[in-house]
Amino acid sequence: MKSFVYPAIFIKDKEDEMYRVLIPDLELTTDGAFMEEAYLYAKAMLKAYFSYIDKYELDFNLPTDFETVKKSCEEGDIVMLLDAEIKGEEKEI
């Protein structure tokens, strides 16, 4: 089992009454009608991303430090760590 943890920024879109989610290190975005939905969609997206990365043995960006991401956000944005576990093959080095 492989585990990946990345900071995600949750932004309340006041116009659309949606929560936008950005995982800046991977340039991934999603949204949800409410915070819990956005969180679940973001976790599913992260898992799908790393399943694809693992299957095709692609390179990916490492996560930025949580505090660095938090400092780059605007007031009202919420930063959380998202995790994804995949059943990738462990490769010996």
C-alpha positions as CSV (number, residue, x, y, z in Angstrom):
1,M,0.0,0.0,0.0
2,K,1.3,3.4,-0.9
3,S,0.2,6.6,0.8
4,F,0.3,10.2,-0.4
5,V,-0.4,13.3,1.6
6,Y,-0.9,16.8,0.0
7,P,-2.1,20.2,1.2
8,A,-5.4,21.3,-0.4
9,I,-6.9,24.8,-0.4
10,F,-10.7,25.0,0.0
11,I,-12.1,28.3,-1.2
12,K,-15.7,29.3,-0.6
13,D,-17.2,30.7,-3.9
14,K,-19.8,33.2,-2.6
15,E,-21.3,33.7,-6.1
16,D,-22.0,30.1,-6.8
17,E,-22.3,28.9,-3.1
18,M,-19.8,26.2,-3.9
19,Y,-16.5,25.1,-2.4
20,R,-13.6,25.1,-4.8
21,V,-10.7,22.8,-4.0
22,L,-7.1,23.3,-5.3
23,I,-4.2,20.9,-4.8
24,P,-1.5,23.4,-6.0
25,D,1.4,21.0,-6.2
26,L,-0.4,18.7,-8.6
27,E,-2.5,21.4,-10.4
28,L,-5.7,19.5,-9.6
29,T,-9.0,21.2,-9.0
30,T,-12.5,20.1,-8.1
31,D,-15.5,21.5,-6.2
32,G,-18.5,20.5,-4.2
33,A,-21.9,22.0,-3.2
34,F,-20.8,21.9,0.5
35,M,-17.5,21.4,2.3
36,E,-17.9,17.7,3.0
37,E,-18.8,17.0,-0.6
38,A,-15.8,19.0,-1.8
39,Y,-13.5,17.1,0.6
40,L,-14.7,13.7,-0.6
41,Y,-14.4,14.7,-4.3
42,A,-10.9,16.0,-3.6
43,K,-9.8,12.8,-1.9
44,A,-11.3,10.6,-4.7
45,M,-9.5,12.8,-7.3
46,L,-6.2,12.5,-5.4
47,K,-6.6,8.7,-5.3
48,A,-7.4,8.5,-9.0
49,Y,-4.5,10.7,-9.8
50,F,-2.0,8.5,-7.9
51,S,-3.5,5.3,-9.2
52,Y,-2.8,6.6,-12.7
53,I,0.7,7.8,-11.8
54,D,1.6,4.5,-10.3
55,K,0.2,2.4,-13.2
56,Y,2.2,4.3,-15.8
57,E,5.2,5.0,-13.5
58,L,5.1,8.7,-14.1
59,D,6.9,11.5,-12.2
60,F,5.0,13.8,-10.0
61,N,5.6,16.9,-7.8
62,L,6.4,16.4,-4.1
63,P,4.1,18.1,-1.6
64,T,4.9,21.6,-0.5
65,D,5.1,22.2,3.3
66,F,1.7,22.8,4.9
67,E,2.7,26.1,6.5
68,T,4.1,27.5,3.2
69,V,0.8,26.7,1.4
70,K,-1.2,28.2,4.3
71,K,0.8,31.5,4.2
72,S,0.1,31.8,0.4
73,C,-3.7,31.7,0.9
74,E,-6.2,34.5,1.2
75,E,-8.2,35.2,4.4
76,G,-11.1,32.8,4.6
77,D,-9.4,30.0,2.7
78,I,-9.1,26.7,4.5
79,V,-6.0,24.5,4.1
80,M,-6.2,20.8,4.9
81,L,-4.0,17.8,4.3
82,L,-5.6,15.2,2.0
83,D,-4.4,11.7,1.9
84,A,-4.8,8.9,-0.6
85,E,-3.8,5.3,-0.4
86,I,-3.4,3.1,-3.4
87,K,-2.6,-0.6,-3.8
88,G,0.4,0.0,-6.0
89,E,3.2,-2.5,-6.4
90,E,6.1,-1.8,-4.1
91,K,9.3,-1.7,-6.2
92,E,12.6,-2.6,-4.9
93,I,15.5,-0.2,-5.4
